[in-house]
Amino acid sequence: MLVLGEVRTCLLHNTAPLPTPLVAQILGTLPGRRVLCAERPIAHAMSPELVTGIDCKLATSSRVRARGIGTVTSRAMITSGLVLQGSASAYLRRATGPSRQAWSHYVDQLGVVEVISRADAAELAEGYLADSTPVSTIDLGSVSERLISDIQGHVQLDHVTSVRARPTWVRWAARVGDHDGPVARVRSEGDVVRAIELIVDESQLGLAARFCEDFALHDWLLTTLAQVIEQTNRLKALGQQTIDILTTAVERLFHVWMPGAQVDPALSPLWDALEQRPGFSRQWNTQVARIRDHIALQTLQAVEQTRRGSADW
Amino acid sequence: MTALEVVAYSEASNQDNVRGVPLSHLSIEVGHFYMEDLPSNEERIRRQFQRLAPWATAAKKTVTADRPRVSTCFLVDDYFYNSTNPNEILRKLVAIGDECGVSIDYIAREAGCCVADGVPLAELVAARLLAEPAPGTNGSRPPTDQSGWLCNGERSPETSTDQAMHSRLWEPPQEFGKRNHSIFLDIELWKDVEERVGGETVSQRTWSCPFLASIWHLLRLGMLRHFGEPIAHPQQITLGIDDIPETWNELPAVMQMNPRAAPFSAYRSVSILPQRYLPIENAIKLILSHLSLDEPVIGQVVERGASEGLEIPRKVIDRISHVFIEGS
């Protein structure tokens, strides 16, 4: 029927990027299951999936009553030893009966939430996306957030961050539609929350989560770089040193930008569309250029000061 | 060892490479005794084996394959009480079994369901518990299960003495999947006890008998893996030839007593037990229906069955049968 999800992205609370063996250790959330690590094209690690049971109301755009019973899966990811993501999702399927089944029925289909309702996929997707601070309806953000706080609290981390960065939330819903290719509608709600409505082919439903996680990573990078520039401007206005924060941004963040690298080719048209409008890489390149300009100017100023200093001798 | 050796390099799936275990058609558990019953009372052992022998024969007949693979097994309770002599008990069990027409192919240790081959099996299974959500659970709070307990419904709300004085009415517990009326079950899975060791307070976890026995069932059904590798692989022991250690914990978790036995794990299992173990087995079924077992392992067993023309249910509880016999 459809898939709902929420990805939360933040900076790992550690001074330096973590090496892969340590990343694998802190993402080992389930004993006996491997953490999947890839080094190319960028260091990326994914925890095994955890499962949580739910039985609650589901929001619908038409206000038709809906109840969801089943399990949601969640996983944590670390990119470049630095960016931490918590991602929770549930595949919604229409229930065959009007009441709750024995629990073993739901345990047998991990990650599936059965929906008791007359509402269709579009009503459920729109209802979910409009409900960004759920009270009694399905709360995938909290599931992701719990995973993030468990990992941030790990004893192996020193709990010091090198860049000031705000966490971002990407809420998404993917459903099957009769379009020619996949379609994504992205909406921003303030600085923090993004909503993505995906309409894909039946066979692409399972790929939606990876696309949204990749989108969330790059959206967070853009947001963070904008914050770095803002912070630099503020410090400069106060006559304070900015070279440390600028070099940290260059060293830690620049190379992480690789839109679409983690996305299945079937969904790559979505990234191509995002590159057209709003032009993700264009924005990124502009910000990268601004940071490089800041560094170049500061270097020039430093050289000039040294020259004057030696002339005074 | 380099970093790349400890981690997988695969984006294709989120699954470990799962190694299969040899599978019989049926695993028959032939009776059970508490450890304290084993050393002295030979007549009691004989009576139980005699009573269950016809049921074991009947169970074998449920396998319709041309070349049936059936193995028998017995679980020794060495977790709570282990100050007995393994050599004496293993010999006695096998000899009385043979005498009553109940050959025992495998003997396993309950403590081996806690830790086997250095793998903390109990912890591994505890991490896969999937508590049943109360209506209204939307994911915003962590699961509310009381640590160490698992139930099939919603507990009675707590009423302190003070509140009770203000005439707050008692509310009954409720089974979630009930049919008209509830059969509410609340099971203790483990208990943490604080002990003073060398001047320091250390928390010691004791796993409950039903929890360890659930692991015993999972091993018999070939459902447990550690990073994709099977755990507690049976090791052959030949009585009268091999040196049997003095203590139980020096023995393997699963011992193969009959060198020609069919594989230990099986598509289906039947446990033939005295009826006094019914509450424990009921608890086991509840535990087993609250576990998120690794999907690749489930898929592998179902596929293996299909390749032999057998339809194997995905749910482990649908692969387990019981026969409760009279007496204790």
Chai-1 contact restraints between the chains, C-beta under 6 A:
chainA,res_idxA,chainB,res_idxB,connection_type,confidence,min_distance_angstrom,max_distance_angstrom,comment,restraint_id
A,T20,B,A3,contact,1.0,0.0,6.0,A-B,restraint_1
A,P21,B,A3,contact,1.0,0.0,6.0,A-B,restraint_2
A,A24,B,V7,contact,1.0,0.0,6.0,A-B,restraint_3
A,L30,B,A127,contact,1.0,0.0,6.0,A-B,restraint_4
A,P31,B,E123,contact,1.0,0.0,6.0,A-B,restraint_5
A,P31,B,L124,contact,1.0,0.0,6.0,A-B,restraint_6
A,P31,B,A127,contact,1.0,0.0,6.0,A-B,restraint_7
A,G32,B,L124,contact,1.0,0.0,6.0,A-B,restraint_8
A,G32,B,H226,contact,1.0,0.0,6.0,A-B,restraint_9
A,R34,B,A8,contact,1.0,0.0,6.0,A-B,restraint_10
A,R34,B,D16,contact,1.0,0.0,6.0,A-B,restraint_11
A,R34,B,F227,contact,1.0,0.0,6.0,A-B,restraint_12
A,L36,B,A8,contact,1.0,0.0,6.0,A-B,restraint_13
A,C37,B,V7,contact,1.0,0.0,6.0,A-B,restraint_14
A,A38,B,Y9,contact,1.0,0.0,6.0,A-B,restraint_15
A,A38,B,E11,contact,1.0,0.0,6.0,A-B,restraint_16
A,V51,B,L130,contact,1.0,0.0,6.0,A-B,restraint_17
A,V51,B,S292,contact,1.0,0.0,6.0,A-B,restraint_18
A,T52,B,G139,contact,1.0,0.0,6.0,A-B,restraint_19
A,G53,B,L130,contact,1.0,0.0,6.0,A-B,restraint_20
A,G53,B,P133,contact,1.0,0.0,6.0,A-B,restraint_21
A,I54,B,P133,contact,1.0,0.0,6.0,A-B,restraint_22
A,I54,B,T137,contact,1.0,0.0,6.0,A-B,restraint_23
A,I54,B,N138,contact,1.0,0.0,6.0,A-B,restraint_24
A,I54,B,G139,contact,1.0,0.0,6.0,A-B,restraint_25
A,D55,B,P133,contact,1.0,0.0,6.0,A-B,restraint_26
A,D55,B,P135,contact,1.0,0.0,6.0,A-B,restraint_27
A,D55,B,T137,contact,1.0,0.0,6.0,A-B,restraint_28
A,C56,B,N138,contact,1.0,0.0,6.0,A-B,restraint_29
A,A102,B,G177,contact,1.0,0.0,6.0,A-B,restraint_30
A,W103,B,E132,contact,1.0,0.0,6.0,A-B,restraint_31
A,S104,B,S289,contact,1.0,0.0,6.0,A-B,restraint_32
A,S104,B,K315,contact,1.0,0.0,6.0,A-B,restraint_33
A,V107,B,L130,contact,1.0,0.0,6.0,A-B,restraint_34
A,D108,B,R314,contact,1.0,0.0,6.0,A-B,restraint_35
A,D108,B,K315,contact,1.0,0.0,6.0,A-B,restraint_36
A,L110,B,S292,contact,1.0,0.0,6.0,A-B,restraint_37
A,I138,B,N138,contact,1.0,0.0,6.0,A-B,restraint_38
A,D139,B,N138,contact,1.0,0.0,6.0,A-B,restraint_39
A,D139,B,G139,contact,1.0,0.0,6.0,A-B,restraint_40
A,D139,B,S140,contact,1.0,0.0,6.0,A-B,restraint_41
A,S142,B,G139,contact,1.0,0.0,6.0,A-B,restraint_42
A,S142,B,S140,contact,1.0,0.0,6.0,A-B,restraint_43
A,V143,B,G139,contact,1.0,0.0,6.0,A-B,restraint_44
